[in-house]
């Protein structure tokens, strides 16, 4: 541990997060804290407070006519087909949306089979000591990054390592992001750091999971170019860029993209027209190559349905709790917890009272170390096997 903060101090009770929210208008940070403890619905609500209500409720007639040319296909199948000929894939996320990390995780096994061998994510610390710790441990800790403190993001990194990907960092380590003319130096550093992989391995196939606008290939207002545009400029390789942030749910209709509202599917989808063009958004607004549609969340076992994807299952812990409520429940992989007290939990839930019916999201047949902490800092620790 490089600082004085203990692992559990990175995870706050929702009541404390809301208490701080009254004093602080930085709702994005509060939404991120809520996502860390699995409070997905509240994270969406808080995040949207700082979003602009920029979308009309419905598509225009021209937008609807244009979109009608596209037919839904399975997003994973299309990406894996593209992977046969692509060298670099950039896929983004909204940082309040662990949902997007679940989808990227679902791609790892088949992308590795397709020859992708290098993986990085925006959150991975590119400072030498943190990166070497991650590569040595083969699992993320509190020191590995910021967003990786959210369990599904940590699991994305963990699964990439388990598949055999070489993990690297690409984030800038400079303090200032802009030069005097407003060019975003962070985007330049990110692209150059990715290019280093190609310098040592020109045929490398690379998967990058990043945030928001870093995948934009077109000129980016105020930045000059985003990371994707710089990467194309420096390498001559046109990355396949996939957006997850537009066709995904928000907390309420006034924040919702009307394209998402017009779709009603129960699977991850992309949209392709009769000549093979993938839908990337409005016809005259191409920033990247494709958009992925995420179905509306259903609630199962007190959790979003997608936390149980990728071979996970519900596991109830409430009857084993002897502490007072509310409490935070952390499920650790025993080996990781034994080796490093700062290992990221495999899952986290907050149980607000004795009637709270949330289940942990765990893998059948695996052992876990359960750590429960109440508001008085009392701990209960025991091991379980998921049957």
Secondary structure, 3 states (H helix, E strand, C coil): CCCCCCHHHHCCCHHHHHHHHCCCCCHHHHHHHHHHCCCHHHHHHHHHCCCCCCCCCCCCHHHHHHHCCCEEEEHHHHHHHHCCCCCEEEEEECCCCHHHHHHHHHHHHHHHHCCCCEEEECCECCCHHHHHHHHHHCCCEHHHECHHHCHHHHHHHHHHHHHCCEECCCCCCCCCCECCCCCEHHHHHHHHHHHHHHHHCCCCCEEEEEEHHHHCCCEECCCEECHHHHHHHHHCCCCEEEECCCCCCCCCHHHCCHHHHCCCCCCCEEEECCCCCECCCCCCCCCCCEECECCCCCEECCEEHHHHCCCCEEECCHHHCCCCCCEEEEEECHHHHHHCCCECCCEEEEECCCCCCCCEEECCCCEEEEEEEECCCCEEEEEEECC
